[in-house]
């Protein structure tokens, strides 16, 4: 569980940094890297979600699994949604979904640790 959560954390931070550079118009060449790291992020979510389902957190695990699919789906098609000046709405939704995915991963990770381990930091 810990390794999947670390994958989500590292990939998530990398996604935010790459996304900011791309959004500022400074790194359009990094879009394929951003997409690859996004797939790694989603794989981390799916591993964590599966472990949640198998580890007694079926509802939260299922939510994380589904959220990963939504993040991946939006990421793959976002360039085709609302092209033009209104595309910023899609970009903001994409950022929000990624950040929420990071939050969901943290919530599930904490639940999987259990009350004793979570408090023993």
N, C-alpha and C positions, 0 to 999 in steps of 0.2 A: 504494500500500500504506500509506504513512504517513497519508494522510487517513482511510482506513477505520479504522486503529488509533486515531487521535485521536478519531474518532466513538465507538468502543467505550469508550475511556478516559473521555471527558467524559460520555457517556450513563451509563456504569457508575457513576461517582461520583455523578451526579445521582440515579440509581436508589437507591443506598444511602441517600443523605440523605432523599429522599422516602419511602422505605420505612420508615426509622426514625421519621419524623414520623407516618406513617400508623399504624404499629404501636403507637406511644405513644398513639394516639387523639386526636392534636392536629390532624389534617389529613385527615379522611375525604373532604373535598371535593376533595382533590388526587389521588384514585384515578384519575380519567380521565387526568390529566397523567402519572401514574406509568405507566399503560398505554401512552400514546403514546410516552413516552421509552423504554419497554421495546421497542416495535416498532422504534424508531430504533436501539436497541442491537442488536437481532437483525439488522436490515438491515446494520449495520456488520460483525457477525460473518459474515454471508453473503458480503458483498463480500470480506472478508479471506479467508474459506474458498475462494471461487472463485479468488482470486489465488494462493492456496496450491496448489490443484489445477493451475492453469495454469502456475505457476512452479516446478514440480518438487518440490513438497511434497504429493503426492497424498493420502497417508494422513492427515497432519495436517490438510490442508485439508478433507478429507471429514469428519473428526472434528468440526472447527469448524462445518461446514455442518450436520451432524446435531445437534450440541449446540445450535445456534441454534434449530432446529426444536423440540427438547425444551423449551428455556427458554420459547419462545413458547407452546407447547401447555400447559405447566403454568401459566404466567401467566394464560392465558385461562380455564382451568377451575378454578383453585385454590380459589375461593370455594365450589365445589360439592363438594369432596373433604373428607371427615371433618368435617362441620359440628359445632360444639359445642366442648367444652373440649379435645378432642384435636386440634383444627385447628392448634394451634401446631406440630405435627409437619410439617404441609404447609407452613406458613409458613417453618419452618427449612430444609426441603428447597428451597423456592423461593429463599431467600437463598443457600444453598450452591450451587445450580445457576448463579445469576447470577455469584457470585464465581468459580466454576470457569470460567465462560465468559470472564470477564475474564482469568484466568490463561492459558487456552488461546489467547486472542487475542495476549497478550504473547509466549507461546512461539512461535507461528507467525510473528509479526512479526519476532522475533529470527532465526528460521531463514531468513526471506525476505531479510533484510538481508545474510546471508552472513557468513563469518568475518572478512573485512577490515573491512566497515562496522560490524559489531557491536562490534569491539574498538577502533574509532577514535572513540569518544564523546569 
